Amino acid sequence: MLRALELARKGKTAPNPMVGAVLVKKDKIIAEGFHPYAGGPHAEIAALKKAGNKAKGADLYVNLEPCCHTGRTPPCTDAIIQSGVRRVFAGMKDPNKLVQGKGVRALKAAGIQVSVGLMGKDCRKLNEVFVKVMNTGMPFVTIKTAMSLDGKIATRKGDSKWISGVKSRNFVHELRNQNDAVLVGTDTILKDNPQLTCRLKRKRVSHPARIVLDRENKIPLKAKVFANSKAQRVIYVSGPGLSAKREKILAEKKIEVIHGKTGKSGFDLKHLMELLLQKDLTSILMEGGSEINSSAFSSGIVDRVYAFICPVLIGGRSAPGPIGGLGVDKIAKALRLKNMKVVQLGEDLMVEAEPCSVE
């Protein structure tokens, strides 16, 4: 199963789950496969095809319950049954309502021995994004923030380059590589003018879709975030009053426009997440400032936090912290975090945690 998980990580499969499969016979691996991309061959099919007739009597290890429905590809259960596989070890049941144990039942009905739960915790962790989407109809949202030792994300004049060190910034590019989209607000664009691309020094990288929130429709269309929009996906979330002229220019740049739902405190982020999922964006990395972070936590959409704490002191009453808004009036009302991990990256400390509201 460990090998199946290693294979699964090779795929870039969103909105599908990551799946790896290993066929074993007489304690030897005879074939293996993984799901490379959405619409591509499933892991089980790839492994069975490599094994051919040798699959008869073999054991199949797969990190997710085999599918039993026709989507972009035929059911895996049919191929497994026809191959003559003797036993199937699945790491977890598929949370997709089209499956949810039906694949296991189909295999058992054909006389195949099935065991579910081997390395289950690791299998669920690998596909936590897919599980979140299937269970809630919402994408998996990660907030990234970097701050000084005294809790400031910028100076009183808005300067923030660079609070964090090189290793921390490289890790952020890893996060961009892993997520379907990166999201920022107006202030981040106006102050920092970021590219929001993935700049890892390797041959194969995935550039996330770039999502820009612009409630007052005032971000200059020459901003770096809009560069190369015909080749890399950019989504512009407008506030009310978007002019026809501005929308036409965005369309000419091949920039997708979402007319965001707004309230007194800004965009309705929960509603926006639902719209982004409809665009097959299942994982969102938020790299905004304190106000958008506050809105994200208040709306209950956050699944994970990465906070980089750096050895620098900024000071200043008006220098912003990582979370804006009004804040709580009592510690008892503070948002609690769980599953906290601390790792040193260069001179910085990276804290990873999850809101206690996350299941």
C-alpha positions as CSV (number, residue, x, y, z in Angstrom):
1,M,0.0,0.0,0.0
2,L,2.9,2.3,0.7
3,R,4.0,1.8,-2.9
4,A,0.5,2.5,-4.1
5,L,0.5,5.9,-2.2
6,E,3.9,6.7,-3.8
7,L,2.6,6.1,-7.2
8,A,-0.6,8.0,-6.6
9,R,1.4,11.2,-5.8
10,K,2.8,11.2,-9.3
11,G,-0.6,12.2,-10.7
12,K,-2.0,15.7,-11.3
13,T,-5.6,14.6,-11.2
14,A,-7.8,17.4,-9.9
15,P,-10.8,17.3,-9.7
16,N,-10.3,13.5,-9.5
17,P,-8.6,11.7,-6.6
18,M,-5.0,10.6,-6.7
19,V,-4.8,6.8,-7.0
20,G,-2.0,4.3,-7.3
21,A,-2.4,0.5,-7.8
22,V,0.0,-2.4,-7.2
23,L,-0.5,-6.0,-8.3
24,V,1.3,-8.6,-6.2
25,K,1.7,-12.4,-6.8
26,K,3.7,-14.8,-4.7
27,D,5.0,-11.8,-2.7
28,K,6.4,-10.1,-5.7
29,I,5.1,-6.9,-7.5
30,I,4.1,-8.0,-11.0
31,A,2.7,-4.6,-12.2
32,E,1.8,-1.2,-11.0
33,G,0.1,2.0,-12.3
34,F,-1.3,5.3,-11.3
35,H,-4.0,7.8,-12.4
36,P,-2.0,10.5,-14.3
37,Y,-4.7,13.1,-15.0
38,A,-8.5,13.6,-15.0
39,G,-9.8,11.7,-18.0
40,G,-6.7,9.5,-18.2
41,P,-6.6,5.8,-17.4
42,H,-7.3,4.8,-13.8
43,A,-4.6,3.3,-11.8
44,E,-6.2,-0.2,-11.6
45,I,-6.6,-0.3,-15.4
46,A,-3.0,0.7,-16.0
47,A,-1.7,-2.0,-13.6
48,L,-4.0,-4.7,-15.1
49,K,-3.0,-3.8,-18.6
50,K,0.7,-4.2,-17.7
51,A,0.1,-7.5,-16.0
52,G,-2.0,-9.1,-18.7
53,N,-2.8,-12.8,-17.9
54,K,-0.4,-12.7,-14.9
55,A,-3.1,-10.8,-13.0
56,K,-5.1,-14.0,-12.5
57,G,-4.9,-15.0,-8.9
58,A,-3.0,-11.9,-7.9
59,D,-3.7,-9.4,-5.0
60,L,-4.5,-5.8,-5.9
61,Y,-3.5,-3.0,-3.5
62,V,-5.1,0.4,-4.3
63,N,-5.4,3.4,-2.0
64,L,-9.0,4.1,-2.9
65,E,-12.0,1.9,-3.5
66,P,-12.3,1.0,-7.2
67,C,-15.0,2.8,-9.1
68,C,-18.1,1.0,-10.2
69,H,-19.7,3.7,-12.5
70,T,-19.1,5.0,-15.9
71,G,-17.6,8.6,-16.0
72,R,-14.9,9.6,-18.4
73,T,-13.7,6.0,-18.3
74,P,-15.5,2.6,-17.8
75,P,-15.9,1.1,-14.3
76,C,-12.7,-0.4,-12.8
77,T,-14.6,-3.1,-10.9
78,D,-15.6,-4.7,-14.3
79,A,-11.9,-4.9,-15.4
80,I,-10.8,-6.3,-12.0
81,I,-13.5,-9.0,-12.0
82,Q,-12.6,-10.0,-15.6
83,S,-8.9,-10.1,-14.8
84,G,-9.3,-12.9,-12.2
85,V,-7.7,-10.9,-9.3
86,R,-8.1,-13.0,-6.1
87,R,-8.0,-10.3,-3.4
88,V,-8.3,-6.5,-3.3
89,F,-6.9,-4.3,-0.5
90,A,-8.4,-0.8,-0.6
91,G,-7.1,1.9,1.7
92,M,-10.4,3.7,2.1
93,K,-14.0,3.8,0.7
94,D,-14.7,6.3,-2.0
95,P,-16.7,9.2,-0.6
96,N,-18.1,9.9,-4.1
97,K,-21.9,9.3,-3.8
98,L,-21.7,7.4,-7.1
99,V,-19.5,4.8,-5.3
100,Q,-19.5,4.8,-1.4
101,G,-19.1,1.1,-1.0
102,K,-20.8,0.0,-4.2
103,G,-17.4,-0.9,-5.7
104,V,-16.6,-3.1,-2.7
105,R,-20.0,-4.8,-2.9
106,A,-19.6,-5.5,-6.7
107,L,-16.2,-7.1,-6.1
108,K,-17.5,-9.3,-3.2
109,A,-20.5,-10.3,-5.3
110,A,-18.1,-11.6,-7.9
111,G,-16.3,-13.8,-5.3
112,I,-13.3,-11.5,-4.8
113,Q,-12.0,-11.1,-1.2
114,V,-12.0,-7.4,-0.3
115,S,-10.4,-5.7,2.7
116,V,-10.8,-1.9,3.3
117,G,-8.8,0.3,5.7
118,L,-5.1,-0.7,5.2
119,M,-3.1,2.5,5.9
120,G,-6.5,4.3,6.0
121,K,-5.2,7.4,7.7
122,D,-2.5,7.9,5.1
123,C,-4.9,7.3,2.3
124,R,-7.4,9.8,3.6
125,K,-4.6,12.4,4.1
126,L,-3.4,11.9,0.5
127,N,-6.9,12.7,-0.9
128,E,-8.0,15.2,1.8
129,V,-9.0,17.7,-1.0
130,F,-11.1,15.1,-2.8
131,V,-12.7,14.0,0.5
132,K,-13.6,17.6,1.4
133,V,-15.1,18.3,-2.0
134,M,-17.2,15.1,-1.9
135,N,-18.4,15.6,1.7
136,T,-19.1,19.3,1.6
137,G,-19.4,20.5,-2.0
138,M,-16.6,23.1,-1.2
139,P,-13.0,23.3,-2.2
140,F,-10.1,22.7,0.3
141,V,-8.8,26.2,1.4
142,T,-5.4,26.9,2.7
143,I,-4.2,30.2,4.1
144,K,-0.6,31.2,4.0
145,T,0.8,34.1,5.9
146,A,4.3,35.3,6.9
147,M,4.9,37.5,9.9
148,S,7.6,39.1,12.1
149,L,8.3,37.8,15.6
150,D,6.1,40.5,16.9
151,G,3.2,39.4,14.6
152,K,3.4,42.0,11.8
153,I,2.9,41.1,8.1
154,A,4.1,44.5,6.9
155,T,5.4,47.8,8.1
156,R,3.0,50.8,8.8
157,K,3.6,51.9,5.2
158,G,2.8,48.5,3.7
159,D,6.3,47.2,2.9
160,S,6.6,43.4,3.3
161,K,9.5,42.3,1.0
162,W,10.9,40.2,2.4
163,I,9.8,39.2,5.9
164,S,10.3,35.5,5.3
165,G,13.5,33.8,4.1
166,V,14.4,32.1,0.9
167,K,13.5,28.6,2.1
168,S,10.0,29.7,3.3
169,R,9.4,31.4,0.0
170,N,10.4,28.3,-1.9
171,F,8.0,26.3,0.2
172,V,5.2,28.7,-0.8
173,H,6.0,27.9,-4.5
174,E,5.6,24.2,-3.6
175,L,2.2,25.1,-2.2
176,R,1.3,26.9,-5.5
177,N,2.5,23.9,-7.4
178,Q,0.1,21.6,-5.4
179,N,-3.0,23.8,-5.4
180,D,-5.4,24.4,-8.3
181,A,-5.6,28.1,-7.6
182,V,-4.0,31.0,-5.7
183,L,-6.3,33.8,-4.5
184,V,-5.5,37.4,-3.4
185,G,-7.4,40.6,-2.8
186,T,-7.1,44.1,-4.1
187,D,-4.6,45.5,-1.5
188,T,-2.1,42.7,-2.2
189,I,-2.0,43.5,-5.9
190,L,-1.8,47.3,-5.4
191,K,1.0,47.1,-2.8
192,D,3.1,44.1,-4.0
193,N,2.1,43.7,-7.7
194,P,2.8,39.9,-7.5
195,Q,3.0,37.5,-10.4
196,L,1.5,34.6,-8.4
197,T,3.2,32.0,-10.6
198,C,5.0,28.9,-9.6
199,R,8.8,29.5,-9.9
200,L,10.3,26.3,-8.8
201,K,13.5,25.4,-10.5
202,R,12.5,22.1,-12.0
203,K,11.4,20.9,-15.4
204,R,7.7,20.2,-14.6
205,V,5.7,22.6,-12.5
206,S,2.0,23.5,-12.4
207,H,1.0,27.1,-12.4
208,P,-2.1,27.6,-10.3
209,A,-5.0,29.6,-11.7
210,R,-4.8,33.2,-10.4
211,I,-7.9,34.5,-8.7
212,V,-8.1,38.2,-8.1
213,L,-10.8,39.8,-5.9
214,D,-11.5,43.4,-6.9
215,R,-14.6,44.7,-5.1
216,E,-14.2,48.3,-6.3
217,N,-12.9,47.3,-9.8
218,K,-9.9,49.5,-9.5
219,I,-6.9,47.2,-10.0
220,P,-4.8,48.4,-13.0
221,L,-5.2,45.9,-15.9
222,K,-1.5,46.2,-16.5
223,A,-0.8,44.5,-13.2
224,K,1.6,41.6,-13.3
225,V,-1.1,39.1,-12.2
226,F,-2.9,39.6,-15.5
227,A,0.3,39.0,-17.6
228,N,0.2,35.9,-19.8
229,S,-3.5,35.4,-19.1
230,K,-4.0,33.8,-22.6
231,A,-1.7,31.0,-21.6
232,Q,-2.3,30.7,-17.8
233,R,-5.7,30.8,-16.3
234,V,-6.7,34.1,-14.5
235,I,-10.1,34.7,-12.8
236,Y,-11.2,38.2,-12.0
237,V,-13.9,38.5,-9.3
238,S,-15.6,41.8,-9.7
239,G,-17.7,43.9,-7.4
240,P,-20.9,45.7,-8.4
241,G,-20.6,48.3,-11.1
242,L,-18.1,46.6,-13.4
243,S,-18.2,48.7,-16.5
244,A,-18.8,47.2,-19.9
245,K,-15.5,48.6,-21.2
246,R,-13.5,47.0,-18.4
247,E,-15.3,43.7,-18.9
248,K,-14.6,43.8,-22.6
249,I,-10.8,44.4,-22.0
250,L,-10.8,41.5,-19.5
251,A,-12.5,39.2,-22.1
252,E,-9.9,40.2,-24.8
253,K,-7.2,39.1,-22.4
254,K,-9.0,35.8,-22.0
255,I,-9.6,36.5,-18.3
256,E,-12.6,34.8,-16.8
257,V,-15.0,37.1,-14.9
258,I,-17.1,36.2,-11.9
259,H,-19.6,38.8,-10.7
260,G,-19.0,38.3,-7.0
261,K,-21.7,38.4,-4.4
262,T,-21.0,41.1,-1.9
263,G,-22.2,42.3,1.5
264,K,-21.2,45.0,4.1
265,S,-17.9,43.3,4.9
266,G,-16.9,42.4,1.4
267,F,-17.2,39.4,-0.8
268,D,-19.3,36.4,0.3
269,L,-16.4,34.0,0.2
270,K,-18.4,30.9,0.9
271,H,-20.6,31.6,-2.2
272,L,-17.4,32.3,-4.2
273,M,-15.9,29.0,-3.2
274,E,-19.0,27.2,-4.5
275,L,-18.6,29.0,-7.8
276,L,-14.9,28.1,-8.0
277,L,-15.7,24.5,-7.4
278,Q,-18.0,24.6,-10.4
279,K,-15.0,25.6,-12.4
280,D,-13.2,22.4,-11.2
281,L,-10.9,24.3,-8.8
282,T,-10.8,22.0,-5.8
283,S,-7.9,23.5,-3.8
284,I,-7.4,27.2,-3.1
285,L,-4.3,28.8,-1.7
286,M,-5.1,32.2,-0.1
287,E,-2.2,34.6,-0.1
288,G,-4.0,37.8,0.8
289,G,-3.6,40.3,3.6
290,S,-5.2,40.6,7.0
291,E,-8.7,41.6,5.9
292,I,-9.2,38.8,3.5
293,N,-7.8,36.4,6.0
294,S,-10.3,37.7,8.6
295,S,-13.2,37.2,6.1
296,A,-12.0,33.7,5.3
297,F,-11.9,32.6,8.9
298,S,-15.2,34.3,9.7
299,S,-16.9,32.5,6.8
300,G,-15.6,29.1,8.0
301,I,-14.0,28.1,4.7
302,V,-10.4,27.6,6.0
303,D,-9.1,24.0,6.2
304,R,-5.4,24.6,6.9
305,V,-3.0,27.4,7.9
306,Y,0.7,27.9,7.2
307,A,2.2,30.7,9.3
308,F,5.8,31.6,8.8
309,I,7.3,33.3,11.9
310,C,10.4,35.1,11.0
311,P,13.3,36.5,13.1
312,V,12.6,40.2,12.6
313,L,10.9,42.9,14.7
314,I,8.8,45.5,12.9
315,G,6.7,47.3,15.6
316,G,4.3,50.1,15.1
317,R,0.7,50.5,16.2
318,S,-0.6,50.7,12.7
319,A,1.5,47.9,11.2
320,P,-1.0,45.1,10.3
321,G,-1.1,41.6,11.8
322,P,-2.1,38.5,9.9
323,I,-5.8,38.7,10.8
324,G,-7.8,42.0,10.5
325,G,-11.4,42.8,11.1
326,L,-12.8,43.7,14.4
327,G,-11.5,40.6,16.2
328,V,-13.0,38.9,19.2
329,D,-13.7,40.6,22.5
330,K,-13.0,37.6,24.7
331,I,-10.3,34.9,24.5
332,A,-13.1,32.3,25.0
333,K,-14.4,33.3,21.5
334,A,-11.0,33.0,19.8
335,L,-10.6,30.5,17.0
336,R,-8.8,27.4,18.3
337,L,-6.4,25.4,16.1
338,K,-5.4,21.7,16.2
339,N,-2.9,19.2,14.7
340,M,-0.2,21.9,15.0
341,K,3.2,21.1,13.6
342,V,6.3,23.3,13.7
343,V,9.2,23.0,11.3
344,Q,12.3,25.2,10.9
345,L,12.9,26.5,7.4
346,G,16.2,28.3,7.3
347,E,15.9,30.9,10.0
348,D,12.1,30.9,9.9
349,L,9.6,28.7,11.8
350,M,6.7,27.3,9.8
351,V,3.6,26.5,11.8
352,E,1.1,24.2,10.2
353,A,-2.4,23.9,11.8
354,E,-6.1,23.3,11.2
355,P,-9.1,25.2,12.7
356,C,-10.8,23.0,15.3
357,S,-14.0,23.4,13.3
358,V,-12.5,21.2,10.5
359,E,-13.5,17.5,10.9
